[in-house]
């Protein structure tokens, strides 16, 4: 059976984008122009139907390759991937008194930003209580923020702390902690010695899709990190990353070259 016409069009458009013939920011030809450009698929001097062209573009939108801009047309999306060395992220390897995210982004020659800091008190949901080994409904301190790389939205973070650990520390402040929360916990006798990561790939919520500027059909990576001291879990951090611009990496043992 012959491949559907719209898939043939989508495949050729995809190839042009992946080969760099149409770099990020390039505006796709108008629908009438695409109808003429791919008319040879149906016959000499023919034009595709408008619906075939729209279906082909929808395929690329679902893959996150292009985006429609209101009143302007359809453009190739910029996809700059950032590799998160998750085994070092907030694990104490960023150096003394330095935020791990800022250190990791800066060392790659890129510009980090952390915005919209918020601190609030909540009651622990079943999910949070189970990971922190506290009772459902217990008070927890929640610190949340948005992260940008080179001015582009990149991740959403929420961290949960048992009240008895956060009380009397800078974790109770709505301001950024420049030396990082791992160092702040250490200063108060809660030295992080390990963590457990759980990573889920899912579709974003409406709010997540808006902030991360995700194309239709682009998923997010959600990482649950439960950090522990020698005595107990001390923090649950949930990071939501843009799935089309984030790569998670782990190094176990001595890194190559060291």
FENZI-V113806 format. One record per pair of residues at least 24 apart in sequence whose C-alpha atoms are under 7 Angstrom apart, sorted by the first residue. I is the first residue (numbers start at 1). J is the second residue. If there is no record, write none. Layout:
I|J + I|J
This chain:
5|52 + 6|52 + 6|53 + 6|55 + 6|56 + 7|56 + 9|56 + 10|56 + 10|57 + 10|59 + 10|60 + 23|76 + 24|76 + 24|77 + 24|78 + 25|75 + 25|76 + 25|77 + 25|78 + 26|75 + 26|76 + 27|73 + 27|74 + 27|75 + 27|76 + 28|74 + 28|75 + 61|215 + 61|216 + 62|215 + 62|216 + 62|217 + 62|218 + 63|217 + 63|218 + 64|215 + 64|216 + 64|217 + 64|218 + 67|215 + 79|244 + 79|245 + 80|245 + 81|245 + 81|246 + 81|247 + 82|245 + 82|246 + 82|247 + 83|246 + 83|247 + 83|248 + 83|249 + 84|247 + 84|248 + 84|249 + 85|248 + 85|249 + 85|250 + 86|248 + 86|249 + 86|250 + 87|250 + 87|251 + 90|182 + 92|182 + 97|179 + 97|180 + 97|183 + 98|178 + 98|179 + 98|180 + 99|178 + 99|179 + 99|180 + 100|180 + 110|149 + 110|150 + 111|149 + 111|150 + 112|148 + 112|149 + 112|150 + 113|147 + 113|148 + 113|149 + 114|145 + 114|146 + 114|147 + 114|148 + 115|145 + 115|146 + 115|147 + 116|145 + 116|146 + 117|144 + 117|145 + 117|174 + 117|175 + 117|176 + 118|143 + 118|144 + 118|145 + 118|174 + 119|143 + 119|144 + 119|172 + 119|173 + 119|174 + 131|226 + 132|233 + 132|234 + 132|235 + 132|236 + 133|233 + 139|163 + 141|166 + 153|211 + 153|212 + 154|212 + 154|241 + 154|242 + 155|239 + 155|240 + 155|241 + 155|242 + 156|239 + 156|240 + 156|241 + 157|238 + 157|239 + 157|240 + 158|237 + 158|238 + 158|239 + 159|235 + 159|236 + 159|237 + 159|238 + 160|235 + 160|236 + 160|237 + 161|234 + 161|235 + 161|236 + 162|234 + 190|229 + 191|229 + 192|227 + 192|228 + 192|229 + 193|228 + 193|229 + 193|230 + 194|227 + 194|228 + 194|229 + 195|225 + 195|226 + 195|227 + 195|228 + 196|225 + 196|226 + 196|227 + 197|223 + 197|224 + 197|225 + 197|226 + 198|223 + 198|224 + 198|225 + 199|223 + 199|224 + 212|242 + 218|243 + 218|244 + 219|243
